[in-house]
Amino acid sequence: MTYTDASQTCAADGGHLADVTSHELQEFLITEAHGTANHWISLQNAPAGWTWSDGGPIRNCNFTYWAPGPGEEDACPEPCPLGYLMCGDGDACLLAWKWCDGRVDCTDGSDEESCECWTIPGNFNNSRLAMLPNQLGQTTFEEIQNSSVAELLNINSSYGNPEGVHPEFGQFVSTILYPRCNVSDRNTCSSPGNADDICIGTPLLPCRSWCEEVLNTADDRIRNLLPQCDVFPPPQHGCWNSEPEIKNNEVCYYGSGMNYRGTGSTTLSGAACVKWTAAQGGFYTTEYPWANLVHNYCRNPTGLERPFCITEDGSQEECDLIPCNADGCMDLGPPNYGRRSPGKRFYFVGERVAFTCNEGYSIKSGYTNEVRCIGNGRWEYVKPICSVNMRGRLEKELLDVYSPNLAPEGNVLIGFTGSVVQIVDLTWQDSRLEWDPRYYDGIDVFSVPGSGIWTPALNLKRNADPSYTGLEKGIPVQVNNTGVITWRVETLTTTVCDADPFYFPVDTMECHICFSATSAIGQAIQCGHGNSTEDYSSSLSCDASSPAVQEGEWYRKDRFFAKSNAEACFAVQLERIPSFHIATTIGPCVILVVLMVITFVMPLDRGDRISFGVTIQLSMVVSLVFVTDVLPVKGALPFFATLIVVYMALMGVFLFFTMGVITIHDMDGCLSPSAKTFFLRYMARMLLMGDLTKKNGPSDDGETDLTSDSVIELTIEDKKSLFGEDPAIFGTKHHPFAPDMAETILKKRGTCQGIRRSAKLFGDVRSRVTAQPTEALEKSGSAGFLQMASSMKELATAVNNQTQELGEIFKAMKNEEEKDVSDYTLLAKVLDRLCLVLYVICISAAVPATMYLGK
C-alpha cells in the first residue's frame, strides 16, 4: 500500500493519517502496530515545507521510529539541544530566553507568535502564570506533567542523598518546566481554554548564576536531564532568581555562593574590596557577565569554595560572609579590651579563635584564650574576659625609673642555697623594688627578666670552660613587695678539681665549685637564704652534707658553704664503692701473692720451681696494667699500684735467692764444724726444722758428719809400711791384704762418718802391727824369733778380725748411702726455709712501709 492508498482509505472512513506530534502518541501507535505490516503517518511535503495533515508545521520530531521514504530524509531537521527552540520554518534553533522577548529573531517571526501566559492548572505554586514552550521544548501542561523531568520536582524522594541537593533545587526546576510570565497586570489573565482576556507577556527563565549554584552540587543524571547553565539568560536580559535568604539580618549564601547577591565587601583579613570593573583590568566583568558583578560586592564567578573579591593590591581573598545552611558557629565578637584572631562572622566546625587582650589587660583567671566551634552554633568555651593587668602595671611603674646598671644602696647581702645538680637560689634585697600590695590588687610577687634589674656579678673560680660566660641573666627573677629578689639559676659549669687516688679503690674525692663576687661594690655572700621569705625547709642546711646517693661506682654527697663572705661554694664529695675493684683487682693480686709461697714449698730438685715463680710475676704485671687503666688521674699511682710494684720486686729478689738455694742443693762435700753448728743446728731450730746434725749420728769427737763424696784408699805404701815386703806374710792369695787387692784396699764413696771411722780403724791396725814386730826384734836369739813368729800369728788373727769388722762397716755404709744426704743438701733446705720466712715477713712489712713512704 502506498501513501496515497493509505490516505484515501482513512478519508473514506472520515479520518486522516495520524499526526505524530507527541512522544506519548508515538508510543501508543508503536504499541498498537506491533507485529503488523508497515504503516504510514500523515507527514506530507507541502510547497511551504513538510507539514502534518492539518497543515501545521513540524515543531518536534517525535516519529524517530518511522523510516523515511524516498525524498523524505529532510522531513525532520536535527532536533535543537536543550535550552533552544526551533523556529517555525525549522531553519534555526533559538535560545529559549530569546523567545517572545519583543525582538524578532526567527526569519519567519515565529519566535514572537503565541506569547500567551497561562495559569498553571491545579494549586502548583499558587496557580501562577507560565509561558510555553519551555526550555525543554514542551508545549502543553499535560506534556510537562507526563514527562520524566517532572519527577525532579520531588527530588528528595526520587534521586540521591537529599543532603547533597541544593535547598532551592525544586524551585529552580519548577522555573525551568513552567517559565514565569512577566505581565503588567496579573488580573487580566485567564485560565487555559478561556478565549477571553488572553495575557500577553515575556518569559522569565532562571538566571544563569542561579543555575551555576544549584547544579554545582547535582549529580550527572540530573545534569543530563536539564539544559546546561550556559544557555540560561544573564541578569542584564531579565531572568528569574530566587529571593535572597536572610540570616542574622544580612544576606547569606548557599553552597559555593555563586548566586550570592548580598552587599558584603570585606575580606576575612578586614581588607576592603575594589570594584569588579577595576579589578584585573575588568577581566571578571568581561569573562563572567552573568555573575552579578556589581560594585565591589563579594561574588564567586569562578566556582571557588566560597565567595571572594579583589583587594587593592590585586590579590584574591575570601570574603567574610555567612552561609545559609552550613553547620558552624556565629562570631562571638572580640572581648572587651581585646582582639580575636581570625575575626570572622561565621566559623565552620573545628575552627578555632584565639583571644588576646590589649596592653595593660590580661585574660581573667578561669578563662581560656582559645575556643573551638563544635557545631550547631555552640562553642567549646565561653568568650574570655579581659581585666586590667595589675601585674603589668606594677612592672611598668617599678621599672620605668629603674636602672639595672646601678647596684642597690648600701652593703648588699647575697644569700644562696641549692645543690650541685639542682637549682641555685641567690637572694638579695633592693629597696628600689618595694611596693604596697593594696594598690595593686593584692599582688605581692611578680617576675621580671634578670637582664632588666641589677644582678650580682659572680665569677666561677678555676673555670675549665673557655666559652663559659657566667650565670645566665636572661631567666626570670622573682621580686616580692619587700624588695627581696630571688634569682633561681640553673647553669652547667666545668671546673678543675684535685683528685687523690692514693687509697684506690676506697678513695674519696672532694671537688669545690666556687663563685666569687666582684669587689668593685660593697657586697657580701652569706650561706643561707638571706632576706628571702620563701620556704626552704626541703633544702640543705648551710655547711651540712646531703645524704649519700649512689651514682654508678660512687657515693655522692653535696654541701654548700660560704668562704670568707666572698665566695659561694658547692662541694661534691665522691666516695668510690670498692666492691667491684676488690673482686676484680685486689682479690686476684692477693691470691697471686699467696701463690708465690708455693715456690718455697715445692721440692728443691724440681725444675719447674723457677717457671712457676716467673708465671706469678707476669700475672702481677697484668694486674698492675689493669689498675693504672681504671684510675681517674693519669700519672699518679695509688697505694695499691705501688704495693704491686713492691711485691713484684720482692718476688724477683726471692726468685734469685731460690736459684742460689737450688745450686747449693746440688753441691757435694762437707761443711766446716762451725758452719754445720750454726746452720744445721741453731738456724734449723729457729726455723722449726729441728737439729739436723743428729740425723747421721755423732762421731767419736762428738761431731756429726754430713754425706759427701770421698775416696778412702789404702794404698800399697800403707801395706809396705805396715807389714813390709815379706811374702811369707802377704803371699797367700786369701789373705786380707793380698796383692790381688791391687792398689786400693778401700775405695769407698760414703759418708764423712765412714771416712773417719775407717781412718781410725786403720790407725789402730797400724799401731798394733808396727808395735809387735818392734818388740819381737828386740829380743835376741831363736827364742826371740819363735816368740816373734807366735806374735805374728796372733797379729794375723787380729788382722783377720779387723778385716771382717771393716767389711761390716763397708756393708753398713753401702746400706746407708741412699738414706744419708750431704751437708749442702741440708744447708739448702735450711736456706729455703729461711727464704720462705723472709718472704712472708717482707710481704707483710711492705704494706705499712709503702703506706708510710707513699704519703
C-alpha positions in Angstrom: 0.0 0.0 0.0 1.3 3.4 -1.0 1.0 6.7 0.9 -1.9 7.8 -1.4 -3.7 4.5 -0.8 -3.4 4.8 2.9 -4.6 8.5 2.9 -7.6 7.6 0.7 -8.5 4.7 3.0 -8.5 7.0 6.1 -10.5 9.6 4.2 -13.2 7.0 3.2 -13.6 6.3 6.9 -14.0 10.0 7.7 -10.5 10.5 9.1 -6.8 11.1 8.1 -3.4 9.6 8.7 -2.0 10.1 12.2 -0.2 13.2 13.1 2.6 12.1 15.5 3.0 15.4 17.4 3.9 13.9 20.8 6.0 11.3 22.3 3.0 9.7 24.0 1.2 9.3 20.7 4.2 7.7 19.1 4.5 5.2 21.9 0.7 4.4 21.5 1.0 3.9 17.8 4.0 1.7 18.1 2.2 -0.5 20.7 -0.9 -0.8 18.5 1.1 -1.5 15.3 3.4 -4.0 16.9 3.9 -7.2 14.8 1.9 -5.9 11.8 3.0 -4.6 8.4 4.4 -1.1 7.8 2.2 1.9 8.4 2.0 5.4 7.1 1.8 8.7 9.1 0.3 12.0 7.8 3.6 13.8 7.2 3.4 15.4 3.8 5.7 17.5 1.7 3.8 20.8 1.0 5.1 23.7 -1.1 5.9 25.6 2.2 7.7 22.5 3.6 6.8 19.4 5.4 3.6 19.6 7.3 1.1 17.4 9.1 -2.3 16.6 7.6 -3.9 19.7 9.1 -1.2 21.9 7.5 0.6 22.5 10.8 4.4 22.8 10.7 6.6 20.2 12.3 7.9 21.6 15.6 9.1 18.4 17.3 10.1 15.3 15.5 8.6 12.5 17.7 8.5 9.9 15.0 12.0 8.7 15.2 10.8 5.1 14.8 9.4 5.8 11.4 11.6 5.2 8.4 11.6 8.0 5.8 10.7 7.1 2.3 12.5 8.2 -0.9 12.9 12.0 -0.7 11.7 12.2 2.9 15.2 12.4 4.5 14.9 16.1 5.2 11.3 15.9 6.6 12.5 16.5 10.1 15.6 18.6 10.7 18.1 17.9 13.5 16.4 18.5 16.9 17.5 21.5 18.9 19.5 20.9 22.1 18.0 21.5 25.5 17.6 25.2 26.1 16.9 26.0 22.4 13.6 26.2 20.5 13.3 25.7 16.8 11.9 28.5 14.6 8.6 27.7 12.8 10.3 27.2 9.4 12.7 24.7 11.0 15.7 26.6 9.7 17.2 27.6 13.1 17.3 26.9 16.8 16.9 29.9 19.0 17.8 30.3 22.7 14.7 29.8 24.7 15.1 33.0 26.7 15.0 35.0 23.4 11.5 33.6 22.7 8.8 36.3 23.0 11.4 38.9 24.1 9.8 41.6 21.9 12.5 41.2 19.3 12.1 39.0 16.1 15.0 36.6 15.8 13.4 33.9 13.5 13.2 34.6 9.9 9.6 33.7 9.8 8.8 35.7 13.0 7.6 32.6 14.8 9.5 33.4 18.0 7.2 36.4 18.6 4.0 34.5 18.0 1.8 32.8 20.6 3.3 34.7 23.5 0.4 34.0 25.8 0.7 33.5 29.5 -1.4 30.7 31.1 -2.3 29.8 34.6 -0.7 26.6 35.8 -3.6 24.1 36.4 -4.0 22.9 40.0 -2.5 24.5 43.0 1.1 24.4 41.8 3.0 27.4 43.0 -0.3 29.1 43.9 -1.5 28.7 40.3 0.9 31.2 39.0 1.3 32.1 35.3 3.6 30.3 32.9 4.6 30.7 29.3 5.1 27.8 27.0 7.0 26.2 25.3 9.7 25.8 28.0 13.5 25.2 27.6 12.8 21.5 27.1 10.5 22.2 24.1 7.4 21.1 25.9 4.3 23.0 24.7 1.5 21.9 26.9 1.0 21.5 30.7 -0.1 17.9 30.1 3.1 17.1 28.3 5.1 18.6 31.2 3.3 16.7 33.9 3.7 13.4 32.0 7.4 13.9 31.3 10.2 12.3 33.3 11.7 15.7 34.1 8.7 16.5 36.2 9.8 13.9 38.7 12.7 16.2 39.6 10.2 18.3 41.4 10.1 15.5 44.0 13.9 15.2 44.0 14.1 14.3 47.7 12.2 11.0 47.1 13.5 10.2 43.6 17.2 10.9 43.5 20.3 10.6 45.6 21.1 12.0 49.0 18.9 15.0 50.0 21.9 16.4 51.9 23.8 16.8 48.6 20.9 18.7 46.8 20.7 22.4 46.8 17.9 23.7 49.0 16.5 25.7 46.1 16.7 22.8 43.6 12.9 22.2 43.4 12.2 25.9 42.9 14.8 26.0 40.2 13.4 23.0 38.3 9.8 24.4 38.5 11.0 27.6 36.9 12.5 25.6 34.0 9.4 23.5 33.5 7.0 26.4 34.0 8.7 29.5 32.9 7.5 32.5 34.7 5.4 35.1 32.7 6.2 38.7 33.0 3.0 40.7 32.6 2.0 44.1 33.7 -1.5 43.2 35.0 -1.9 39.7 36.5 -5.7 40.1 36.9 -6.4 40.4 33.2 -5.2 36.8 32.5 -7.5 33.8 32.4 -7.1 30.1 32.6 -6.5 27.8 29.6 -9.5 27.3 27.4 -10.9 30.7 28.1 -10.5 32.6 24.8 -11.4 35.8 26.5 -8.8 38.1 28.2 -5.7 36.4 26.9 -2.5 37.6 28.7 0.5 38.6 26.6 3.9 38.8 28.3 7.5 37.8 28.2 9.1 34.7 29.7 11.4 34.9 32.8 13.7 31.9 32.8 16.1 31.1 35.7 19.2 33.3 35.8 22.5 31.6 34.9 24.1 32.4 38.3 21.2 30.5 40.0 21.8 27.6 37.7 25.5 27.5 38.4 25.0 27.4 42.1 22.1 24.8 42.1 23.7 22.4 39.6 27.1 22.7 41.2 26.1 20.0 43.8 23.9 17.9 41.4 24.9 14.5 40.0 25.4 13.7 36.4 22.0 12.1 36.0 20.2 15.3 36.9 22.6 17.4 34.8 21.8 15.3 31.7 18.0 15.9 32.1 18.3 19.7 32.3 19.8 22.3 30.0 23.4 23.4 30.6 23.9 26.6 32.5 25.5 28.5 29.7 22.0 28.6 27.9 20.4 30.4 30.7 19.9 34.2 30.5 22.2 36.7 32.3 20.5 39.3 34.6 21.0 42.0 32.1 18.4 40.4 29.8 15.9 39.8 32.5 15.7 36.5 34.3 14.1 35.0 37.4 16.1 34.4 40.6 15.1 33.2 44.0 14.7 35.6 46.8 17.9 36.0 48.8 18.0 34.2 52.1 18.4 36.4 55.2 20.3 35.2 58.2 21.3 37.4 61.2 19.9 40.4 59.3 22.1 40.0 56.3 22.1 38.1 53.1 23.6 34.7 53.3 24.7 32.2 50.6 24.0 28.6 49.7 26.6 26.1 48.5 29.6 27.8 47.0 27.8 31.2 46.8 27.8 31.5 43.0 24.3 33.1 43.3 25.1 35.3 46.2 23.5 38.7 45.7 24.3 40.4 49.0 26.3 43.6 49.6 29.2 42.1 51.6 32.5 43.8 50.5 35.1 42.9 53.2 37.6 40.1 53.3 38.5 37.8 56.2 41.6 39.9 56.8 39.5 43.0 57.0 40.6 44.4 53.7 38.2 46.3 51.5 37.1 45.0 48.1 37.6 47.1 44.9 35.1 47.3 42.1 34.9 44.4 39.7 35.2 46.8 36.8 38.5 48.0 38.1 39.9 44.6 39.3 42.3 43.0 36.9 41.5 45.5 34.2 37.8 44.4 34.1 38.7 40.8 33.4 36.0 39.3 35.5 33.1 41.5 34.2 34.1 40.7 30.7 34.6 36.9 31.3 31.6 36.4 33.6 28.9 38.9 32.6 26.2 36.7 34.1 27.8 36.6 37.7 26.1 39.8 39.1 29.5 41.5 39.4 28.2 44.9 40.5 30.1 47.5 42.5 32.7 45.8 44.8 30.3 43.2 46.3 31.6 39.7 47.0 30.8 37.2 44.3 32.0 33.8 43.1 32.1 33.7 39.3 34.9 31.1 39.1 33.3 28.4 41.3 35.6 28.6 44.2 34.7 27.2 47.6 33.2 30.5 48.9 32.6 34.0 47.5 35.6 36.3 47.2 36.7 39.6 45.9 39.7 41.5 44.7 41.6 43.7 47.1 43.6 46.9 46.5 46.9 45.0 45.9 45.3 42.8 43.3 45.1 39.7 45.4 42.1 37.5 45.6 40.8 37.0 49.2 37.8 35.1 50.6 35.0 37.3 51.9 33.7 37.4 55.4 30.1 36.2 54.7 27.6 33.9 56.4 26.5 30.7 54.8 22.8 29.9 54.9 22.7 26.3 55.8 26.3 25.3 56.8 27.0 23.8 60.2 29.1 26.1 62.3 29.1 28.9 64.9 28.4 32.6 64.7 31.1 35.1 65.7 31.5 35.7 69.4 33.0 39.1 68.8 36.1 40.4 70.4 36.4 40.6 74.2 36.3 43.9 75.9 39.8 45.5 75.7 40.9 42.7 73.4 41.1 41.2 70.0 40.3 37.9 68.3 42.0 36.1 65.5 40.8 35.3 63.0 38.0 37.7 63.0 35.1 36.3 61.0 31.3 36.5 61.2 30.9 32.7 60.8 33.2 29.8 61.8 32.9 26.3 60.5 33.0 23.3 62.7 36.5 22.7 64.1 37.8 26.2 63.5 39.4 28.0 66.5 39.5 31.5 67.7 42.4 32.9 69.7 41.7 35.9 72.0 44.3 38.4 73.2 43.9 41.4 75.5 45.2 44.9 74.9 48.3 46.2 76.6 47.6 46.7 80.3 45.0 44.0 80.3 45.1 40.2 80.7 42.6 37.4 80.4 40.9 36.8 83.7 41.7 33.8 85.7 39.4 30.8 84.9 39.0 31.6 81.2 40.9 30.2 78.2 42.5 32.3 75.5 41.3 29.9 72.7 37.9 28.5 71.9 36.7 26.0 69.2 33.5 25.6 67.3 31.9 22.2 68.0 28.8 22.6 65.7 25.1 23.6 65.9 26.1 27.1 66.8 27.9 26.0 70.0 31.4 26.9 71.1 33.6 24.7 73.3 34.1 27.5 75.9 32.7 30.9 76.5 34.4 34.1 75.4 37.1 35.2 77.8 37.1 38.4 79.8 39.9 40.9 79.7 40.6 42.6 83.0 43.2 45.2 84.0 46.7 43.7 84.2 47.8 44.9 87.5 51.0 42.9 87.3 52.0 44.6 84.1 51.1 48.0 85.5 53.2 47.2 88.6 56.1 46.1 86.5 55.9 49.2 84.3 55.7 51.6 87.2 58.7 50.0 89.0 61.0 49.5 86.1 60.3 52.7 84.2 62.6 54.7 86.5 64.9 51.7 87.4 68.5 51.4 86.2 69.9 47.8 86.1 73.4 49.3 85.9 73.2 50.7 89.4 73.6 48.4 92.4 71.3 48.8 95.4 72.3 51.3 98.1 74.5 50.2 101.0 76.1 46.8 101.5 74.3 44.1 99.5 74.0 40.9 101.4 73.6 38.0 98.9 72.3 34.7 100.3 72.5 31.5 98.4 71.2 27.9 98.7 70.6 25.0 96.5 72.5 21.9 95.4 75.0 20.9 92.8 72.6 19.2 90.4 69.6 21.3 91.2 68.6 25.0 91.1 70.8 27.5 92.8 68.9 30.3 94.6 70.5 33.7 95.1 68.6 36.2 97.2 69.3 39.9 98.0 67.3 43.0 98.7 66.8 46.0 96.5 64.8 48.8 98.2 64.0 50.4 94.8 61.7 47.5 94.1 59.3 47.8 97.1 55.5 48.4 96.8 52.3 48.2 98.7 50.2 45.3 97.5 46.9 47.1 98.5 47.3 49.4 95.5 48.0 46.6 93.0 45.1 44.1 93.5 46.9 42.3 96.3 49.9 41.3 94.1 52.9 40.7 96.4 55.2 38.8 94.0 55.9 39.1 90.3 58.7 38.1 87.9 60.8 40.2 85.6 63.7 39.2 83.3 67.0 39.1 85.1 68.5 41.4 82.5 66.0 44.1 83.4 67.3 44.6 87.0 70.6 44.6 88.8 72.0 41.2 89.5 75.3 40.4 91.2 78.3 39.5 89.0 79.6 36.1 90.1 82.8 34.6 88.6 83.5 30.8 88.5 86.8 30.0 90.2 89.1 27.6 88.4 87.0 27.7 85.3 87.9 25.0 82.8 85.5 26.0 80.0 86.8 28.9 77.9 83.3 29.5 76.4 81.6 29.9 79.9 80.3 33.4 80.2 78.9 33.2 83.7 75.4 32.8 85.2 72.5 33.2 82.8 70.9 36.6 83.4 68.0 36.3 80.9 66.0 34.0 83.0 63.1 35.4 85.1 63.9 36.8 88.5 61.3 36.8 91.3 60.6 40.0 93.2 58.4 40.4 96.3 56.8 43.5 97.7 59.5 44.0 100.3 62.2 44.3 97.6 63.7 40.8 98.2 64.9 39.3 94.9 65.3 35.6 94.3 67.4 34.6 91.4 66.9 31.0 90.6 69.7 29.8 88.4 70.4 26.6 86.6 73.8 26.5 85.0 76.2 24.0 83.6 79.8 24.6 84.6 83.2 22.9 84.1 85.8 23.3 86.8 89.1 21.8 87.8 89.4 19.6 90.8 92.4 17.9 92.5 91.9 14.2 92.7 93.9 11.9 95.0 93.6 8.2 94.1 96.2 7.1 96.7 93.7 4.9 98.6 92.2 3.3 95.4 89.7 1.5 95.4 88.5 3.0 98.8 89.5 6.5 97.8 87.3 9.6 98.2 87.5 12.9 96.3 86.0 16.3 97.0 85.6 19.0 94.4 84.7 22.6 95.2 82.7 24.8 92.8 83.1 28.4 93.9 81.6 31.6 92.6 83.3 34.8 93.8 81.6 38.2 93.9 83.3 41.3 92.5 84.9 43.6 94.9 84.0 46.7 93.0 80.9 47.3 95.1 80.1 46.5 98.7 78.6 43.1 98.8 78.9 40.0 101.0 77.9 36.4 100.4 76.1 34.7 103.1 75.4 31.0 103.3 71.6 30.7 103.7 68.5 32.3 102.4 69.4 35.9 103.0 66.3 38.1 103.3 64.1 35.7 101.3 60.7 34.8 102.9 60.3 31.6 100.8 60.0 28.2 102.4 63.4 26.4 102.1 62.6 23.6 104.6 63.4 21.0 102.0 66.8 22.4 101.1 70.2 21.6 102.7 71.4 23.4 105.8 74.5 25.5 105.4 77.7 23.6 105.6 75.9 20.3 106.1 76.3 17.3 103.8 73.4 15.7 102.0 72.6 12.0 102.4 74.8 9.8 100.2 73.4 9.0 96.8 74.7 6.2 94.7 75.7 7.1 91.1 77.5 4.4 89.3 80.5 3.3 91.2 80.4 6.3 93.5 78.5 7.6 96.6 77.9 11.3 96.2 77.4 13.9 98.9 76.8 17.6 98.4 77.2 20.5 100.6 77.4 24.3 100.2 79.2 26.9 102.3 80.4 30.5 102.2 84.2 31.1 102.1 85.3 34.4 103.8 81.9 36.0 102.9 83.3 36.5 99.4 82.7 33.1 97.7 79.7 30.9 97.4 80.9 27.4 97.2 79.4 24.0 96.5 81.3 20.8 97.4 80.8 17.5 95.7 82.2 14.6 97.8 82.7 11.3 95.9 83.4 8.0 97.6 84.2 5.1 95.5 82.3 1.8 96.0 85.2 -0.7 96.4 83.4 -4.0 96.0 83.8 -4.2 92.2 87.6 -3.4 92.3 88.2 -5.7 95.3 86.6 -8.6 93.5 88.3 -7.9 90.1 91.7 -6.4 91.1 92.7 -6.7 94.7 91.4 -10.2 95.2 93.4 -11.7 92.3 96.6 -9.9 93.4 96.3 -11.2 96.9 95.8 -14.7 95.6 98.9 -14.3 93.4 101.0 -13.1 96.4 99.9 -16.1 98.4 100.5 -18.5 95.5 104.1 -17.3 95.5 104.6 -19.2 98.7 104.2 -22.4 96.7 107.6 -21.6 95.2 109.3 -22.2 98.5 107.2 -25.3 99.3 107.9 -27.2 96.1 110.9 -29.7 96.3 114.3 -28.2 95.5 115.1 -30.9 93.0 112.0 -30.0 90.9 112.9 -28.0 87.8 109.6 -26.1 87.5 110.1 -24.0 90.6 111.5 -21.0 88.7 109.0 -21.2 85.9 106.2 -21.1 88.4 107.6 -18.0 90.0 108.0 -16.3 86.7 104.4 -17.0 85.8 103.3 -15.4 89.1 105.4 -12.3 88.2 103.7 -11.9 84.8 100.3 -12.2 86.3 101.2 -9.4 88.7 102.2 -7.2 85.7 98.8 -7.7 84.1 97.1 -6.7 87.4 99.2 -3.5 87.5 98.2 -2.6 84.0 94.5 -3.0 84.8 94.8 -0.9 88.0 96.5 2.0 86.2 94.0 1.9 83.4 91.0 2.4 85.7 92.5 5.3 87.6 90.7 8.6 87.2 94.0 10.6 87.2 96.9 9.6 84.9 100.4 9.8 86.2 99.6 9.3 89.9 99.9 5.8 91.3 97.7 4.7 94.1 98.8 2.9 97.1 97.7 -0.4 95.7 99.5 0.0 92.4 102.7 0.9 94.3 102.3 -2.1 96.5 102.0 -4.3 93.5 105.3 -2.9 92.2 107.0 -3.6 95.6 105.6 -7.1 95.6 106.9 -7.7 92.1 110.4 -6.5 93.2 110.3 -8.8 96.3 109.2 -11.8 94.2 112.1 -11.1 91.8 114.6 -10.9 94.6 113.5 -14.1 96.2 113.4 -15.9 92.8 117.2 -15.1 92.6 117.6 -16.5 96.2 115.8 -19.6 95.1 118.2 -20.1 92.2 121.1 -19.9 94.7 119.5 -22.4 97.0 119.0 -24.9 94.2 122.7 -24.5 93.3 123.8 -25.3 96.9 121.4 -28.3 96.9 123.4 -29.9 94.1 126.8 -29.5 95.7 128.9 -32.4 97.3 131.2 -32.3 100.3 131.1 -31.4 104.0 130.6 -28.2 105.9 133.0 -27.0 108.4 132.1 -27.8 112.0 131.2 -24.1 112.8 129.1 -23.8 109.7 127.3 -27.1 110.5 126.7 -26.0 114.0 125.3 -22.5 113.0 123.1 -23.6 110.1 122.2 -27.1 110.8 121.7 -26.9 114.5 120.8 -23.3 115.6 119.4 -21.9 112.4 117.4 -25.1 111.8 115.9 -24.9 115.3 115.0 -21.3 114.8 113.1 -22.3 111.6 111.3 -25.1 113.4 113.2 -27.8 111.5 114.9 -29.4 114.5 118.6 -30.3 114.9 119.7 -31.6 111.5 123.1 -32.7 112.8 121.5 -35.6 114.6 120.2 -37.2 111.5 123.6 -39.0 110.7 124.7 -39.8 114.3 127.6 -38.3 116.4 131.3 -39.2 115.8 133.9 -40.0 118.4 134.8 -36.5 118.8 131.2 -35.5 119.2 130.8 -34.1 115.7 128.2 -35.1 113.2 129.4 -35.9 109.7 127.4 -34.9 106.6 127.2 -37.0 103.5 129.6 -36.2 100.8 131.7 -37.9 98.1 135.1 -39.1 99.4 137.5 -41.7 98.5 139.1 -43.8 101.1 142.2 -45.6 99.8 144.6 -47.9 101.5 147.5 -48.0 99.0 150.3 -50.3 98.7 152.5 -47.8 100.5 150.4 -48.3 103.6 150.8 -52.1 103.2 154.5 -51.8 103.0 154.7 -49.5 105.9 152.7 -51.9 108.0 154.0 -55.3 107.0 157.0 -54.8 104.9 157.5 -56.9 101.8 157.7 -60.3 103.3 155.9 -62.8 101.1 155.5 -65.1 103.9 153.1 -62.7 105.5 151.5 -61.3 102.4 152.0 -64.1 99.9 148.8 -66.0 100.4 146.1 -65.3 97.9 143.4 -65.3 100.5 145.0 -63.0 103.0 143.1 -59.9 103.7 146.0 -57.8 102.4 146.9 -60.0 99.5 148.3 -58.4 96.3 145.0 -59.1 94.3 143.5 -56.2 96.2 145.7 -54.1 93.8 146.4 -50.5 94.5 143.4 -49.9 96.6 142.2 -51.7 99.6 139.3 -49.4 100.2 137.8 -47.1 97.8 134.5 -46.1 99.1 132.1 -43.2 98.3 130.3 -42.8 101.5 129.7 -40.6 104.5 132.0 -38.2 106.3 131.4 -40.5 109.4 132.5 -43.6 107.4 135.7 -41.9 106.4 136.7 -41.1 109.9 135.8 -44.5 111.3 137.8 -46.2 108.6 140.8 -43.9 109.2 140.7 -44.7 112.9 140.4 -48.4 112.3 143.5 -48.4 110.1 145.3 -46.3 112.6 144.7 -48.9 115.3 145.9 -51.7 113.0 149.0 -49.8 112.0 150.0 -49.2 115.7 149.4 -52.8 116.6 151.3 -54.2 113.6 154.3 -51.8 114.0 154.5 -52.3 117.8 154.6 -56.1 117.8 157.5 -56.6 115.4 159.5 -54.0 117.1 159.1 -55.7 120.4 159.9 -59.1 118.9 163.0 -57.9 117.2 164.4 -56.5 120.3 164.6 -60.0 121.7 167.6 -61.9 120.7 168.2 -65.4 119.7 165.9 -68.1 118.4 163.8 -67.8 121.3 163.0 -64.3 120.2 162.3 -65.4 116.7 159.9 -68.1 117.9 158.3 -65.6 120.1 158.0 -63.2 117.1 156.5 -65.9 114.9 154.0 -66.6 117.6 153.3 -62.8 117.7 152.8 -62.7 114.0 150.4 -65.5 114.1 148.4 -63.6 116.7 148.7 -60.5 114.6 147.4 -62.3 111.6 144.4 -63.4 113.6 143.8 -59.9 114.8 144.1 -58.5 111.2 141.5 -61.1 110.1 139.2 -59.9 112.8 139.7 -56.3 111.9 139.2 -57.1 108.2 135.9 -58.7 109.0 134.9 -55.7 111.0 135.9 -53.3 108.2 133.8 -55.4 105.8 130.8 -55.0 108.0 131.5 -51.2 108.1 131.6 -51.0 104.3 128.4 -53.0 104.1 126.7 -50.6 106.5 128.0 -47.6 104.5 126.6 -49.1 101.4 123.2 -49.6 103.0 123.2 -46.1 104.3 124.3 -44.5 101.1 120.7 -43.9 99.9 119.5 -42.8 103.3 122.0 -40.1 104.2 122.3 -36.7 102.4 125.2 -34.3 102.2 125.8 -31.3 104.4 125.0 -29.0 101.4 121.7 -30.6 100.8 120.6 -30.0 104.4 122.1 -26.5 104.2 119.9 -25.9 101.0 116.8 -26.9 103.0 117.6 -24.6 105.8 118.2 -21.7 103.4 115.0 -22.5 101.5 113.0 -22.4 104.8 114.8 -19.1 105.6 113.7 -17.6 102.3 110.1 -18.6 102.9 110.1 -16.9 106.3 111.8 -13.8 105.0 109.3 -13.6 102.1 106.3 -13.7 104.4 107.9 -11.0 106.6 108.7 -8.8 103.7 105.3 -9.1 102.2 103.7 -8.2 105.5 106.1 -5.3 106.2 105.6 -3.9 102.6 102.1 -2.8 103.4 102.8 -0.2 106.2 106.2 0.7 104.6 104.5 1.5 101.3 101.7 3.4 103.0 104.2 5.5 105.0 106.6 6.3 102.2 103.8 6.9 99.7 102.1 9.6 101.8 
